[in-house]
Amino acid sequence: MKKYLLSLSLFLLGYLNSNCANSSAGKSPSSEVPDSTNTTTEKKPEEKVLKTGADRTSEYLTYLKGKRIAIVVNQTSIIGKTAIVDSLVSLGVNIKRIFGPEHGFRGTASNGDKVNDSVDEKTGIPAISLYGKQKKPSAEQLADIDLVIFDIQDVGARFYTYINTLGHVMEACAENNKELLILDRPNPNGFLVDGPMLEDHLHSGIGMYKIPIAHGMTVAEFAQMINGEKWLPNKLICKLKIIKVEKYTHDSPYVLPVLPSPNLNTQQSIMLYPHICMFEGTIISQGRGTYMPFTVLGAPLLKGKFTFSFKPKGIKGMSETPLHQDQECYGLDLRKYDIKILRKSRKINLGWLIDLYKAYPQKDNFFDRSQSKQMGDFDKLSGNESLREQIIAGASEADIRKSWEPGLSDYKTMRKKYLIYP
């Protein structure tokens, strides 16, 4: 009877997934990514058949039977349109513990905010934060666990912290002899492998691994790289089981059905993020404190140089005290920038950084963090000290790119060993 019920559950869930997975119809939930003006041009037939690892329930649900499960998830962790925790609990999977990354299990915490441990109101399962003092599950928290599941959407940039969470979880699993099951998801910027390599002395919470800014891998591929390059402490190896994305290639356009974080709230912002996030280490606002973050760039002192303007405000859950709060900022409006240009070039756009530095009247202040607590460390964001120095010196983009070699080419060669998808 149990086998019959499990088979019936698999059939019904599979049917629902086939009708719901990767659909952006019915956009009333605030967590869904609104269509950007130009993203419809990116849609291709492969999106209709692409199936995330989580959606491929027939490949792993039986494997979970009888196991005590810990799951690392956030609001992007869905089966069809339903949170994976809710779906698995309804199917009788024994989830004993939930671990959440930056922004929390439900994805509502602001950038950098401390997220406290809690109990999930819907399921009654303990929810433990892995962002703050505790970076990885403890031995005690894994003692009664048979299998850990990782299912979080990444966007393909070194400074996006979810790959750091992946590394910490792999470390805990390896230390405690626990298997990690990764339900893989597409990288929306999977076509992009570019940027300076992280230098060892700039290792930080926004740069844990010696990779370029845009790494061009899915979470599962990156996990294989962590193992293969022996990046875990003491060269530990984490036992992995991977459920692949069906019909995915690194060139597959993928419109995320759920916001990956509060300030990546449109598909356009997700695609521009690897190109714009370095501005967090400058006096230029990236639109935090507006409802269009990572799609606009500007500062008050650029008045007269640009006609487009925006005014950052404190927005709860997004950015309470943004750079240039309540000041009119002048600069670039990239909300309608054609993403096909980035796809074709397969390069990080350095032109915006070079041009805005040239246009800024007080150049000594452009990278000066002492002006605002909201300014980050540009060197840690870029991964090296040279880029800041090159921008100040007026180096050409061609010369800047030459300085990334041979590191970038060596990375691309190394990356090939761990790819799951073409």
PELIN-V646862 format. One record per pair of residues at least 4 apart in sequence whose C-alpha atoms are under 8 Angstrom apart, sorted by the first residue. I is the first residue (numbers start at 1). J is the second residue. Records with the same first field share a line. If there is no record, write none. Layout:
I=J, J
This chain:
1=5
2=6
3=7
4=8
5=9
6=10, 91
7=11
8=12
9=13, 91
10=14, 57, 58, 61
11=15
12=16
13=17, 57
14=18, 55, 56, 57, 58
15=19
16=20, 80
17=21, 55, 79, 80
18=80
19=80
20=80, 81
21=51, 55, 79, 80, 81
22=47, 48, 50, 51, 80, 255, 256, 257
23=257
24=32, 33, 257
27=32, 33, 34
28=32
31=258, 259
32=256, 257, 258, 259
33=256, 257, 258, 259, 265, 266, 267
34=265, 266, 267
35=39, 40, 266, 267
36=40, 266, 267, 268, 335, 336
37=335, 336
38=42, 336, 337, 338, 339
39=43, 267, 268, 339
42=253, 340
43=47, 253, 254
44=48, 252, 253
45=49
46=50, 247, 248, 252
47=252, 253, 254
49=246, 247
50=245, 246, 247, 248
51=55, 56, 245, 246, 247, 248
52=56, 183, 184, 185, 186, 244, 245, 246
53=57, 182, 183, 184, 185, 243, 244, 245, 246
54=77, 78, 79, 84, 151, 183, 184, 185, 243
55=78, 79, 80
56=60, 243
57=61
58=62
59=243
60=64, 243
61=65
64=69, 93
65=93
66=93, 94
67=93, 94, 145, 146, 147
68=94, 95, 96, 144, 145, 146, 147
69=93, 94, 95, 96, 97, 145, 146, 147, 148, 149
70=95, 96, 97, 98, 99, 142, 145, 147, 148, 149
71=95, 97, 98, 99, 148, 149, 150, 151
72=98, 99, 100, 101, 148, 149, 150, 151, 152
73=77, 98, 99, 100, 101, 105, 150, 151, 152
74=100, 101, 104, 105, 106, 107, 151, 152
75=83, 105, 106, 107, 258, 259, 260
76=83, 152, 153, 258, 259, 260
77=83, 84, 151, 152, 153
78=82, 83, 84
79=83, 84, 87
82=86, 87
83=87
84=88
85=89, 95
86=90, 123
87=91
88=92, 93, 95
89=93, 94, 95, 123
95=125
96=125, 126, 145
97=125, 126, 127, 128
98=105, 125, 126, 127, 128
99=105, 127, 128, 129, 130, 137
100=104, 105, 127, 128, 129, 130, 131
101=105, 129, 130, 131, 162, 165
102=107, 109, 111, 112, 113, 115, 129, 130, 131, 161, 162
103=107, 108, 109, 110, 111, 112, 113, 115, 261, 262
104=108, 109, 115, 129, 131
105=127, 129
107=260, 261, 262
108=261, 262, 317
109=113, 114, 115, 262, 317, 318
110=262, 316, 317, 318, 319
111=262, 263, 318, 319
114=131, 132
115=129, 131, 132
116=128, 129
117=126, 127, 128, 129
118=126, 127, 128
119=124, 125, 126, 127
120=124, 125, 126, 127
121=125
129=134
130=134, 135, 136, 137, 165
131=135
135=165, 168
136=165, 168, 169, 171, 172
137=141, 142, 169, 172
138=142, 172
139=143, 172, 176
140=144
141=145
142=176
143=176
145=178
146=178, 179
147=178, 179, 180, 181
148=173, 178, 179, 180, 181
149=180, 181, 182, 183
150=166, 180, 181, 182, 183
151=182, 183, 184, 185
152=162, 185
153=185, 186, 187, 219, 260
154=160, 162, 163, 185, 186, 187, 218, 219, 260
155=160, 187, 188, 189, 260, 270
156=160, 187, 188, 189, 190, 214, 215, 216, 217, 218, 274
157=213, 214, 215, 273, 274
158=163, 206, 207, 209, 211, 212, 213, 214, 215
159=205, 206, 207, 213, 381
160=206
161=165, 205, 206
162=166
163=167, 219, 222
164=168, 205, 208
165=169
166=170, 219, 223
167=171, 223, 226, 232
168=172
169=173
170=174, 180, 223, 232, 238
171=175, 232, 233, 236, 238
172=176
173=177, 178, 179, 180, 238, 239
174=178, 179, 236, 237, 238, 239
175=236
177=238, 239
178=238, 239
179=238, 239, 240, 241
180=238, 239, 240, 241
181=240, 241, 242, 243
182=219, 220, 240, 241, 242, 243
183=220, 242, 243, 244
184=218, 219, 220, 242, 243, 244, 245
185=218, 219, 244, 245
186=190, 218, 245, 248, 250, 254
187=216, 217, 218, 219, 250, 254
188=252, 253, 254, 255, 256, 270, 271
189=214, 216, 250, 271
190=215, 216, 217, 218, 250, 251, 252
191=216, 250, 251, 343, 346
192=214, 215, 216, 343, 346, 347, 348
193=212, 213, 214, 215, 216, 346, 347, 412
194=212, 213, 214, 215, 346, 347, 348, 408
195=212, 213, 214, 347, 348, 382, 401, 404, 408
196=212, 213, 382, 383, 384, 404, 407, 408
197=210, 211, 212, 213, 383, 384, 404, 407, 408
198=202, 203, 207, 209, 210, 211, 212, 213, 382, 383, 384
199=203, 210, 383, 384
200=210
202=207, 379, 380, 383, 384
203=207, 208, 209, 380
204=208, 380
206=380, 381
207=380, 381, 383
209=231
211=215, 411
212=383, 408, 411
213=274, 382, 383
214=274
216=250
217=221, 222, 250, 419
218=222
219=223
220=224, 242, 244
221=225, 418, 419, 420
222=226, 418
223=227
224=228, 418
225=229, 415, 418
226=230, 231, 232
227=231, 232, 236, 237, 238
228=418
230=235, 236, 237
231=235, 236
232=236, 237
244=420
248=252, 421
249=421, 422
250=421, 422
255=267
256=267
259=264, 265, 266
260=264, 265
261=265
262=317, 318
263=288, 293, 294, 318
264=269, 270, 273, 293, 294
265=269, 270, 291, 292, 293
266=270, 292
267=271
268=272, 295, 335, 339
269=273, 292, 293, 294, 295
270=294
271=339
272=276, 294, 295
273=277, 294
274=278, 348
275=348, 349, 350
276=280, 286, 294
277=286, 294, 381
278=282, 378, 381, 382
279=283, 284, 285, 286, 353, 378
280=284, 285, 286, 374, 375, 376, 377, 378, 381
281=367, 369, 375, 376, 377, 378, 379, 381
282=366, 367, 368, 369, 375, 376, 378
283=299, 323, 365, 366, 367, 368, 375
284=297, 298, 299, 366
285=296, 297, 298, 299, 323, 324, 329
286=293, 294, 295, 296, 297, 298
287=291, 292, 293, 294, 295, 296, 297, 298, 310, 312
288=292, 293, 294, 312, 318, 319, 322, 323
289=293, 311, 312, 313, 314, 315, 318, 319, 320, 321, 322, 323, 325
290=310, 311, 312, 313, 315
292=296, 335
295=333, 334, 335
296=331, 332, 333, 334, 335
297=330, 331, 332, 333, 334
298=302, 309, 310, 329, 330, 331, 332
299=303, 324, 328, 329, 330, 331
300=324, 327, 328, 329, 330
301=329, 330, 360, 361
302=306, 329, 330, 331, 359, 360, 361
303=307, 329, 330, 331
305=330, 331, 359
306=330, 331, 332
307=330, 331
308=330, 331, 332, 333
309=328, 329, 330, 331, 332
310=328, 329, 330
311=324, 325, 326, 327, 328, 329
312=322, 323, 324, 325, 326, 327, 328, 329
313=320, 321, 322, 325, 326
314=319, 320, 321, 322, 325
315=319, 320, 321
316=320
321=325, 374
322=374
323=372, 374, 375
324=328, 329
338=342
339=343
340=344
341=345
342=346, 347, 348, 349
349=353
350=354, 397
351=355, 397
352=356
353=357
354=358, 391
355=359
356=360
357=363, 366, 391, 392
358=363
360=366
362=366
364=368
365=371
367=378, 388
369=373, 375, 376, 377
371=375
376=381
377=381
378=382, 388
379=383, 384, 385, 387, 388
380=384
382=387
385=389
386=390
387=391, 400
388=392
389=393
390=394, 395, 400
391=395
395=399, 400
396=400
397=401
398=402
399=403
400=404
401=405
404=408
405=409
406=410
407=411
408=412
409=413
410=414
411=415
412=416
413=417
414=418
415=419
